[in-house]
Amino acid sequence: MTTNTYLLFTAWLVFFTSLSQAQNSKVDFKDEKGKFKICFPIEPEVSEKSGVTEYGEITTYSFKAEPEDDDNLSYDVYYLDYPQAFTDTLSTESVYALFYGSQMTNVNSDNIQLIGIFNHNILGYIGREYRWQDIKTNKFSRVRFFMVNNRMYILIVNTEGEKNFNLSINKFFDSFKLIDTTPNPNIQTSSEGVDKIFKIKFPKETEIRKMETPTEYGNTKVVVEFCQPKLVNDDNLIYMVTIIKYPEDITLTDNFDLDDYYSNVIQRALNGRQTTLISKNKVSENGISGIEMKESFRDGQIVIKQKVFLKGNSQIALQVMTIPNNDDNKSMNSFFDSFEFIEE
């Protein structure tokens, strides 16, 4: 696993194991003209600004909340309407380019670095999230876009580094809903799909997140499938499978050594997550060699058990997190035991 890929994979871990709790207070905000609703932590300030652009005069409507004593610094929603004749000509990739370009006027410093890109959709309409880090101030920004017909929605949460990926961010994003809007009749699929080469049984319905990142082997696709039963009653905090799909079979590259590859996976996990290795073992599934490791995370508050396999151009990582008293519980073992590669 390359450094870039691993850093993004670690970001998923931080997201799932954040112990920061969302605020109890909320404001159910609804904008009829904007055709959306969302939960702000406090009543947002509403404003609008018009300006002449290459697409003609466009008005941007903004909704901003800056609560005190909150997990995050600010919560924002914006929307603006492009000419329909313009958006009707856009391909999926052109919409992504429009998303990227719309934020670059605010990314005017070498200190601000892109650390992740994730695709989303809402009612079948195209969406994408960008995650930025200011390495000088340690400020993090998550910026999520949706293009619904000719309207662009922009959701932003700014936070401090130590609170990155807290639950309040996800609750804000997930509370965003469209109203009086029909599903996209021409649903476009993205290119991030990863063919299933295995099967596994999760304890409950899962969520899926997708992203891409450049590596030394080319553009690499990452798909994370997970469920987070810590929000209900379960022995474990998270069940997760991460698929890293390289554009080629890296085992066929010059001087590739599988033991070295797995050793690097372990070392980067320990360094990136700041964990302590409890144990490591070689394992095998359907003739595919892998590793199993356990880590102590957050000064012993959490135990992470993980199995990693490399098959062709795909790395598959299975992971369960729990508290020490629940280590090796039945649900954890059932999850790992349900994994098997699909015969080709």
C-alpha positions in Angstrom: 0.0 0.0 0.0 1.5 3.3 -1.0 1.7 6.2 1.4 -1.1 8.2 -0.3 -3.5 5.3 -0.2 -2.6 4.5 3.3 -3.2 8.0 4.6 -6.7 8.0 3.1 -7.4 4.6 4.5 -6.3 5.9 7.9 -8.7 8.8 7.5 -11.5 6.2 7.4 -10.3 4.7 10.6 -10.3 8.1 12.4 -13.8 8.8 11.1 -15.2 5.5 12.4 -13.5 5.7 15.8 -14.1 9.3 16.7 -15.2 9.4 20.3 -16.5 12.9 20.0 -20.3 13.0 20.3 -22.7 15.1 18.3 -24.5 18.0 19.9 -28.0 17.3 21.2 -29.4 20.6 20.1 -30.5 21.1 16.5 -32.5 23.3 14.3 -34.6 21.7 11.6 -34.2 24.2 8.8 -36.2 24.2 5.6 -35.9 26.4 2.6 -38.9 26.1 0.2 -37.3 28.1 -2.5 -34.1 26.1 -2.3 -36.0 22.9 -2.1 -34.0 21.4 0.7 -34.1 20.8 4.4 -31.2 20.1 6.8 -30.5 20.1 10.6 -28.2 23.0 11.7 -26.9 23.1 15.3 -28.2 26.6 15.6 -30.4 28.9 13.5 -28.3 29.8 10.4 -27.7 33.3 9.1 -29.3 33.7 5.6 -27.9 35.9 2.8 -27.7 36.1 -0.9 -25.2 37.6 -3.3 -25.5 38.2 -7.1 -22.7 38.6 -9.6 -22.0 38.5 -13.3 -20.2 35.3 -14.4 -19.2 33.7 -17.7 -22.6 32.0 -17.4 -24.5 35.2 -16.9 -25.8 36.8 -13.7 -26.0 34.2 -10.9 -27.3 34.5 -7.4 -25.7 32.5 -4.6 -27.9 31.8 -1.6 -26.0 31.0 1.7 -27.0 29.6 5.1 -24.3 29.8 7.7 -24.1 28.6 11.4 -21.1 29.2 13.7 -22.1 27.7 17.1 -20.1 28.1 20.2 -18.9 25.1 22.2 -19.5 22.8 19.3 -17.4 20.0 17.7 -16.9 22.2 14.6 -16.2 25.8 13.7 -18.9 26.3 11.1 -21.6 24.7 9.0 -22.6 26.1 5.6 -25.1 25.4 2.8 -25.0 27.3 -0.5 -27.0 26.9 -3.7 -26.9 28.5 -7.1 -28.6 28.0 -10.4 -26.7 27.7 -13.7 -28.4 28.2 -17.0 -30.3 25.0 -18.0 -28.9 25.2 -21.5 -25.4 25.0 -20.0 -26.0 22.1 -17.5 -27.8 20.0 -20.1 -24.5 19.7 -22.1 -22.5 18.5 -19.1 -21.2 14.9 -18.8 -20.5 13.3 -15.5 -16.9 14.2 -15.7 -17.7 17.7 -16.6 -19.9 18.0 -13.5 -17.0 16.8 -11.4 -14.8 19.4 -13.0 -17.3 22.1 -12.2 -17.4 21.0 -8.6 -13.6 21.1 -8.4 -13.3 24.5 -10.1 -16.0 26.1 -8.0 -13.9 25.7 -4.8 -10.5 26.5 -6.2 -10.8 30.3 -5.8 -10.8 29.6 -2.0 -7.9 27.3 -2.2 -5.2 29.9 -2.8 -2.4 28.7 -0.5 0.3 26.1 -0.8 -0.6 25.1 2.8 -4.0 23.7 1.8 -3.8 20.2 0.6 -6.4 17.8 -0.8 -6.6 14.7 1.3 -9.6 12.8 -0.1 -12.3 12.7 -2.8 -15.5 10.7 -2.3 -18.5 10.3 -4.6 -22.1 10.5 -3.4 -25.5 10.9 -5.0 -28.9 12.1 -3.8 -32.0 10.8 -5.5 -29.7 9.7 -8.3 -28.2 13.1 -8.9 -24.4 13.4 -9.0 -22.5 14.4 -5.9 -18.9 14.5 -4.7 -17.1 15.4 -1.5 -13.7 16.9 -1.2 -11.6 17.0 2.0 -9.0 19.7 2.6 -6.3 20.2 5.2 -4.5 23.4 6.0 -1.2 21.9 7.2 -0.1 25.2 8.8 -3.2 25.8 10.9 -4.4 22.2 11.1 -7.9 23.3 10.0 -9.9 20.7 8.1 -12.7 21.3 5.6 -15.2 18.9 4.1 -17.0 20.2 1.1 -19.9 18.2 -0.4 -21.5 19.1 -3.8 -24.7 17.9 -5.5 -25.8 18.9 -9.0 -29.6 18.6 -9.2 -30.8 19.5 -12.6 -29.3 23.0 -13.1 -28.9 23.7 -9.4 -25.6 23.2 -7.5 -25.8 22.6 -3.7 -22.6 23.1 -1.6 -22.4 21.8 2.0 -19.3 22.7 4.0 -18.1 21.9 7.5 -14.9 23.4 8.9 -13.3 21.9 12.0 -10.0 21.6 13.9 -7.6 18.8 13.2 -8.1 16.9 16.4 -11.9 16.9 15.8 -11.7 15.8 12.2 -14.4 13.3 11.2 -16.5 13.7 14.4 -20.1 12.5 14.3 -21.5 16.0 14.1 -20.1 16.4 10.6 -21.8 13.3 9.3 -25.1 14.0 11.0 -25.1 17.4 9.3 -24.4 16.0 5.9 -26.7 13.1 6.3 -29.6 15.3 7.4 -29.6 17.1 4.0 -32.7 16.2 2.0 -34.3 17.4 -1.2 -37.9 18.4 -1.0 -40.4 18.7 -3.9 -37.8 17.1 -6.2 -38.3 13.9 -8.2 -35.5 11.3 -8.6 -33.2 11.7 -11.5 -34.8 9.9 -14.5 -31.4 9.4 -16.1 -29.3 8.1 -13.2 -25.7 8.1 -14.1 -23.3 5.6 -12.6 -19.8 6.6 -11.6 -16.6 4.7 -12.6 -15.6 3.7 -9.1 -17.3 0.3 -9.0 -15.2 -2.6 -7.8 -16.1 -6.1 -8.9 -16.9 -8.4 -6.0 -14.4 -11.2 -5.7 -15.5 -12.3 -2.2 -18.5 -12.5 0.0 -19.0 -11.7 3.7 -21.9 -11.3 6.0 -22.4 -8.0 7.9 -24.6 -8.0 11.0 -26.8 -5.2 9.6 -27.4 -3.1 6.6 -24.2 -1.4 5.3 -23.2 1.9 3.9 -20.7 2.3 1.0 -18.2 5.0 0.4 -16.0 5.3 -2.8 -13.0 7.4 -3.7 -10.0 7.5 -6.0 -6.3 8.4 -5.2 -3.2 8.4 -7.3 -0.4 5.9 -6.4 2.9 4.8 -7.8 0.9 2.1 -9.7 -1.6 4.6 -11.2 -5.0 5.8 -10.2 -6.3 3.5 -7.5 -9.9 3.0 -6.5 -11.0 2.5 -2.9 -14.3 1.2 -1.8 -15.3 1.1 1.9 -18.3 -0.9 3.0 -19.2 -0.7 6.7 -21.8 -0.8 9.4 -21.5 1.1 12.7 -23.6 -0.7 15.3 -22.2 1.3 18.2 -25.2 3.5 17.6 -27.4 0.6 18.7 -26.7 -2.5 20.9 -23.8 -4.6 19.7 -20.5 -6.0 21.1 -18.5 -4.2 18.5 -18.0 -0.5 17.4 -17.5 -1.1 13.7 -17.5 -3.8 11.0 -15.7 -2.7 7.8 -14.3 -4.0 4.6 -11.9 -1.9 2.5 -11.1 -2.8 -1.1 -8.1 -1.1 -2.7 -8.1 -1.8 -6.4 -4.9 -1.1 -8.2 -5.0 -0.6 -12.0 -2.7 -3.6 -12.5 -1.7 -6.8 -10.7 1.1 -5.4 -8.5 2.3 -8.9 -7.6 3.7 -9.1 -11.2 5.8 -5.9 -10.9 9.5 -6.1 -10.7 11.0 -7.2 -7.3 7.6 -7.6 -5.7 7.7 -9.5 -2.4 4.5 -10.4 -0.7 6.0 -10.7 2.8 7.5 -7.2 2.4 4.2 -5.9 1.2 2.4 -7.2 4.3 5.1 -6.0 6.6 4.7 -2.5 5.2 0.9 -2.8 5.7 1.5 -3.6 9.4 4.1 -0.9 9.9 2.1 1.8 8.2 -1.0 0.9 10.2 1.0 1.2 13.5 2.6 4.5 12.4 -0.5 6.0 10.9 -3.0 5.1 13.6 -0.4 5.5 16.4 -1.3 2.0 17.7 0.6 -0.7 19.5 0.8 -4.2 17.9 -0.7 -6.9 20.0 -0.2 -9.8 17.7 0.3 -10.8 14.0 0.0 -14.1 12.2 0.0 -15.5 8.7 -3.5 -16.6 7.5 -4.9 -18.2 4.4 -8.3 -18.1 2.7 -9.1 -20.3 -0.4 -5.4 -20.6 -1.0 -4.8 -16.8 -0.8 -2.1 -15.9 1.8 -2.8 -13.0 4.1 -2.0 -11.5 7.5 -4.0 -11.1 10.7 -3.1 -8.5 13.2 -4.4 -7.0 16.4 -3.7 -3.5 17.6 -4.3 -1.5 20.8 -5.7 1.9 19.9 -6.2 5.1 21.9 -4.2 4.0 25.0 -6.0 0.7 25.2 -9.5 2.0 24.8 -10.1 0.1 21.6 -8.9 -3.2 20.1 -8.6 -3.4 16.3 -8.6 -6.8 14.6 -7.8 -6.9 11.0 -7.2 -9.4 8.2 -5.6 -8.3 4.9 -5.4 -10.3 1.7 -3.9 -9.3 -1.7 -5.4 -11.1 -4.7 -4.3 -10.0 -8.1 -4.8 -6.2 -8.3 -7.1 -6.0 -5.2 -6.2 -5.6 -1.6 -9.1 -6.6 0.8 -8.9 -5.5 4.4 -11.5 -6.9 6.9 -11.7 -5.0 10.2 -13.6 -5.1 13.5 -13.1 -2.6 16.4 -14.3 -3.3 19.9 -13.5 -2.5 23.5 -10.9 -4.8 25.2 -13.5 -6.6 27.4 -15.3 -7.7 24.2 -12.2 -8.9 22.3 -12.8 -12.1 20.3 -16.5 -12.0 20.9 -18.9 -14.2 18.9 -20.1 -11.5 16.6 -16.5 -10.5 15.7 -15.5 -14.1 14.9 -18.7 -14.7 12.9 -17.9 -11.7 10.7 -14.4 -12.9 9.9 -15.5 -16.5 9.5 -18.2 -15.5 7.0 -15.5 -14.2 4.6 -14.6 -16.3 1.6 -13.3 -15.6 -1.9 -15.7 -16.4 -4.8 -14.4 -19.0 -7.1 -13.7 -17.7 -10.6 
